[in-house]
Amino acid sequence: MTYRGRFAPSPTGPLHAGSLVAALASWLDARAHDGTWLVRIEDVDQPRCVPGADEEILRQLAGCGLLPDETPVWQSRREPLYQEALDRLVAEGQAYPCGCSRKDIEVALRALGRERTRHGELVYPGTCRTGLHGRAARAWRFHVPEGTVAWTDRRVGVHLQDVARDVGDFVLKRADSLFAYQLAVVVDDAAQGITHVVRGEDLVDNTPRQLLLLRALGYREPAYLHTALVLGDNGEKLSKQNGATAVDLSDPRAAIVQAASALGLQPEGAALADVLAHAVRAWGSRYP
């Protein structure tokens, strides 16, 4: 199997230290396995995107020597693919229209005596599985099958999740007509032939949902590796949402050394190219 990996940033701002670590990890894994490394701009959630951030991210990656092997793609230009996948799921009875507002879901959960437990999110109770009950369709949801989803992460081992219990029927197309991340990422990974996904462990919780969609659509399942997160001074994940600043690229070599160190590597070399080459060898030894 020919290795194909990807880095898929959301253009909500420039790369910060945490996102550079994720980019480097995916690049190292591809290079260590003589594979192809792609960059996909995940801008399907247009209201959150910052104008020009996509091009800035590409410039930052290039400045660090992380160049994709194929022309980058933008999710916002691929919506027909997502609609085709949704249509398939609907035709096969694996997706359905939902007329529930957030308030409706909260009321339904209270009536069932359920508390909000999963990261403060609302676990959808399946209200519209049997029809819209006079409501207009707002969104489209995936009909989650019963049972536990099991998968093995290349870094931390076996994971289990009962998606029906912990998440419920999740959204594929939102009330604002935007396609949800879960559907878009699965369709794109399949369309681009992605065999290995390397990303931050904040996305571990998304993996079971994506596996269910991969299986429902008959797509090949990639291997997953989730890296440890870079944390801010407050102990929370370093992110644009909590004020992470753009990574300092006045010295690209120093930036890559710092990112590699966050991955548990200690690359050597006076030049950026030497540091990257050393890091590739070290990564390959750790994740053969």
N, C-alpha and C positions, 0 to 999 in steps of 0.2 A: 504494500500500500504506500503510495507516494504521499509524503507528509505535506499538508497544507494548513497553515495557521494564520491567525489574524489578530490585529489590534483594532478595537472598535470604540473609539472615544466619542462621547457626546460633546458637541461644540457649544458648551455652555460657558466657555472661557478657555484660556490657554492651559497648557499642561502645567500641573503643579508637581511637587515632589512625589506624591503618591501615584499620580497617573503616569509619570515617567517610569516609575518602578514597574507598573503593569505593562507598559510598552516594552521595556527592556526584557522583562521575563518572557513575553511572547516571542520577541525577536530572538533571544538566546535559544529558546526551545526549538525554533525553526532552524536556526543555523546549526545547532548541535546535531540535528537529525537530517542535515543536508536537504532541508525542505524549502518550501515557498512561503514567504511571509507577505501578507496582505494588510492593507489599511482600509477600514470601512468607517465612514463618517456616519454615526448613528444620530441623524437629525430628524427622525420621524416625529419627535415631539417638538414641533416648530416653535410654539410659544416660549419654550425654555432656551432656545438657541440664541446665541449672541452673534450678530452680524460680524463676519470676518474671523471668527474664532476657528473655523475649520481650516482656513488657509494658514493661520498662525500656528495651529497644531502641526500641520505638515511641515512648516518651516522649522519649528522646534525639533521635530524628529530628524529632519535632514541635518540640522546643525549638530546633532548628537551621533551622526553616522548611521541612523536607523532608517534605511531607505527601503520602501516596499518594492517587491519584485514585479508587481503589476500595477496598472493605473488604479488609484483609489476610486471607490464608489461611494455614492451618497444615498442613504435610505430614502430621502425625499423624492428621488427620481425613480424609485422602484415600487411605487404603490400598486401598479397593476399586478405584480407578482403576489402581493399580500392579499389583494382582493380575490385572485384566483384560488389561493389556498383557503381563504375563508369560505368561498363558494363551495369548494369541495367538502369541507367539514359540515357545512349546512346541509348539502345534498345527502350526505351520509348519516345525518342525524346526530352528529357529534358537536354541533354548535347550534345555538338558538338565540332569538331576539329577546332582549330584556327591557322591561319598561320601568324598572326600579330606580328611584333616586337614592342618594346616600341616606336621606332621611327615612325613606321607605325601608331600607335595609336595617337601619338602627331600630326602627319600630318593630320589625319582624323578629329581630334577635331578642329584643326585650320580651316580646310575647312568648318566645320559646325559653326564656329564662337563661339566655346565654350571655356571658360577659365577653367583652373585647379582651383577648389575651395575646394574640399573635402580633407582637410588635405594635400593638395599638391599632392594628388594622381590622376592618370589618370582614368577618368570614361569611361569604354569601350563603344564605340558607336555601337556595334553590327555588325561590318563589316562582319564577317564570319558566321553570322546566316544563310545566304542564300547560303553558299558554300565557298570554299577556294579561288576561283577566280585565279586558276593557282599556288597558293603558296603551299608549302609543309606544312603539319600539324606540328605545334610547341608545342601546348598545347591543353588542353581540358577545355571548359568553360561550366558553368551552364547557361541554358536559363532562365533568371529571369522573372517571370510573372509580369504583370502590377499590380499596386495596392499597398496600404500601408500595411505594416506588423505592427501589434499591439501586444504588450505583456506587462506583468506586472512584475516589479521587486519587490521582497519582501521587499527591503529597501526603494527604492525611487519611487515606483509606476509605472504608465503607461508610456510606450515609444512608439513612432511611427516612422517609417522610410519608405520612398519610395525607396526601394532598386534598382529598375530599373532606377530611376532618379539619385540617389545619388552614386551608385556604378557601375551599369551596370552588364553585364554578367561576373561573377567573375571566376577565374581560379580554377579548380579542380585538374589538373595534369599539372605541369610546363614544360617548354621547356627543362629543364635538366632531365626530367623523374621522378622527385620527386613529391610525392603527396602533395597537398596544405593542410595547417593547417585546413581550413574550412571543407574539406571532412573528413580528418582523425579524427578530434575531434568528429564529428557527428557519424561516424561509431563506434568509440570506446565507446562513451557514450551509444549507443544503445546496443552494444555487451556486455557491462559490466552491463547493467541494471541500469544505473545511473538515479535516480529519482530527485536529487537535485544538482544543480551546484552552488557553492559558489566561487567567484573569484573576482579579482580587477576590479574596474570600468573602467580601460583602455580597457577592453574587451567588454564593453557595445555595442560598434559599431559593433562587430562581431555577436552579438546575432541574429539580423534579418536574416542575411545570413544563419546562422545555423538552424534557425527555418524553413526557406524555404527548406533546404535540408532534415531536419527531416520529413517534410510533404511530400516532393516528394518521399522519400524512404519508407514512411509509418511507421516511427518510432514514439514511444511515446515521447512527449515533456516533458523535465524535468522542474522543477521550478527553477527560477534563482534568485540569490542574489548577487549583486555586491557591494563590500566594498569600502570605501573611500581609496584613494591612500596615500602611504607614500611619502612625497616630500623631495627632497634634499635641500641643502642650496640655490640653484639657483631657487627654486620654481618649478622645473620640477620633473616628476615622478622619484623616486629612482629606478635605473635599472643598470644592468651590462653595458649597452651601454654608460651611462654617468658617469661611474667610481665608482659605488657603491661597497663597499668592503664587504667581507664575514662577516656574522654576528658573533660577538664575543660570543663564547660559553664556555668561561672559567668559567662562572657562568650561567648555563642553566636557573635557576630560574629567574635571573635578565633579561635574554633575553626574556623569556616568559612574565614576568610582563610588559616589555616595549612594546612587540607586542600586548598584551591585552589592554594596555593603548591606543595604536593607534586605537584600535577598539572601544574605548569609554567605556571600562570596567576597573574596579579597583579591581582586584583580591587580595585576602588576603591569608595568609598562610606562615608558616616558611619554608616549604618544597615544592619542585616542584610539587609533587602529590597533595598537598593541594591547591596550586595556581591554578592548572588545574581544580580541582574539583569545586572550587569556581567560576572560569570563565565559566564552563559549565552551572552552575545554573543561572548565570547572563545572559548568552547568551540565554538560554531557555526562560527566562522571557521576553527578548526583542524581540525574534523571535520565538514565540510559533508554 
